[in-house]
Amino acid sequence: MPKLKTRKAAAKRFRATGSGKIVRRKAFKNHLLEHKTSNKKRNLSKMVVVHEGDMDNVLGMLPYLL
């Protein structure tokens, strides 16, 4: 069998936790930050677990992640 290729764009955006969950960064933290409150920016900095509906797509792009 040939090796499966990893989608490099997805590899930069997702990582696995020790317990096997996949985490991602939140959106809306790149620019236009002046009008956002400190509390909102702090919450956007946190990592969040990928939704189970998107899990199959992410695992398809990252065959060797888990």
C-alpha positions in Angstrom: 0.0 0.0 0.0 1.3 3.5 -0.7 1.7 6.0 2.1 -1.1 8.5 2.7 -0.3 12.2 2.4 -1.0 14.7 5.1 -2.7 17.9 4.1 -0.1 20.4 5.3 -2.5 23.3 5.7 -4.6 21.2 8.1 -1.4 20.0 10.0 -0.6 23.6 10.9 -4.1 24.2 12.3 -4.9 21.1 14.4 -3.1 19.1 17.0 -4.0 16.2 19.2 -4.2 16.2 23.0 -2.9 13.5 25.2 -6.3 12.0 25.6 -6.9 11.8 21.9 -9.0 14.9 21.3 -8.3 17.2 18.4 -8.0 20.9 19.3 -8.0 24.0 17.1 -7.5 27.7 17.4 -10.5 30.1 17.5 -11.2 32.5 14.7 -11.3 36.4 14.7 -8.0 37.0 16.5 -5.8 38.1 13.6 -6.7 41.8 12.9 -9.3 44.5 13.7 -8.5 44.0 17.4 -8.8 47.6 18.6 -12.6 47.5 19.1 -12.7 44.1 20.7 -12.6 44.0 24.5 -9.7 42.4 26.4 -12.1 39.7 27.7 -13.2 38.8 24.2 -9.6 38.7 23.0 -8.5 36.6 25.9 -11.3 34.0 25.3 -10.4 33.9 21.6 -6.8 33.0 22.5 -7.9 29.7 24.1 -7.8 26.4 22.2 -11.1 24.6 21.7 -12.0 20.9 20.9 -13.1 20.3 17.3 -16.8 19.6 16.9 -17.7 15.9 16.4 -19.5 16.8 13.2 -16.2 18.0 11.7 -14.1 15.2 13.1 -14.3 12.9 10.1 -13.1 15.7 7.8 -10.2 16.6 10.0 -9.1 13.0 10.4 -9.3 12.5 6.7 -6.9 15.3 6.1 -4.6 14.1 8.9 -4.3 10.3 8.6 -1.4 9.9 11.0 -2.6 12.4 13.7 -4.1 9.8 16.1 
